[in-house]
Amino acid sequence: MKWLLVLISLNLYDDGTADHFVFTNMTYISLKHCQETAQVNLESIKATAIREFNGPAKIFCFREDKFKQYLNYTPEPKKLNI
């Protein structure tokens, strides 16, 4: 199973969506491996977030198949009872 290191911008758009950045230069063999790599490289990851998003980001380790599902997810619109 492959794992990916993903940044999700904390700067949200008006519709609640956010920009994502996937580190494609490396995949990881386990969640632990991904998390350890993120911890060791935290400063350069934060610098990447600033460069790519002009602001901070949350750091996530996603299983590759789950990340694809996440990207394809479309929430149902909520109806407001006014």
DAGI-V787337 format. One record per residue. OMEGA is omega in whole degrees, -180 to 180 (* if undefined). NEAR is the number of other C-alpha atoms within 12 Angstrom. D_LAST is the distance of its C-alpha to the last C-alpha in Angstrom with 2 decimals. Layout:
# DAGI-V787337
OMEGA,NEAR,D_LAST / OMEGA,NEAR,D_LAST
This chain:
# DAGI-V787337
179,14,46.47 / 177,22,45.66 / -179,28,43.37 / 174,33,41.95 / -172,37,41.33 / 172,34,38.03 / 175,34,36.50 / -177,30,32.76 / 174,28,32.03 / 176,22,30.04 / -176,22,29.12 / 172,17,25.83 / -178,11,24.69 / -179,7,21.37 / 178,8,20.09 / 179,11,21.27 / -180,15,24.53 / 176,20,27.95 / 179,23,31.54 / 175,26,33.89 / -180,28,37.67 / 175,29,39.81 / -175,27,43.37 / -178,14,45.22 / -179,10,48.71 / 170,17,48.73 / -173,24,47.26 / -175,25,47.72 / -179,20,49.13 / 175,19,46.97 / -179,21,44.00 / 179,19,46.55 / 179,22,48.47 / -179,28,45.37 / 179,24,44.34 / 179,17,47.92 / 179,26,48.22 / -179,27,45.00 / -179,18,46.31 / -176,13,49.72 / -173,16,48.35 / -177,21,45.45 / 179,15,46.65 / 176,15,47.14 / 176,29,43.75 / 178,26,42.10 / 177,17,44.16 / 178,26,42.94 / 179,28,39.29 / -180,21,40.10 / -174,16,42.03 / -172,22,39.49 / -174,24,36.16 / -179,16,37.34 / -176,21,35.94 / 179,25,35.70 / 170,28,34.71 / -179,26,34.30 / -180,29,37.20 / 168,29,36.81 / -179,32,39.32 / 167,31,38.00 / -172,25,39.90 / -179,27,40.46 / 179,15,39.07 / 178,16,35.90 / 177,21,35.43 / 177,15,35.65 / 179,12,32.95 / -179,15,30.77 / -178,19,31.30 / -177,10,30.41 / 175,10,27.18 / -179,9,24.05 / 175,10,20.84 / 177,6,18.36 / -180,7,15.26 / 176,6,12.22 / 180,6,9.17 / 175,5,5.86 / -177,4,3.76 / *,3,0.00
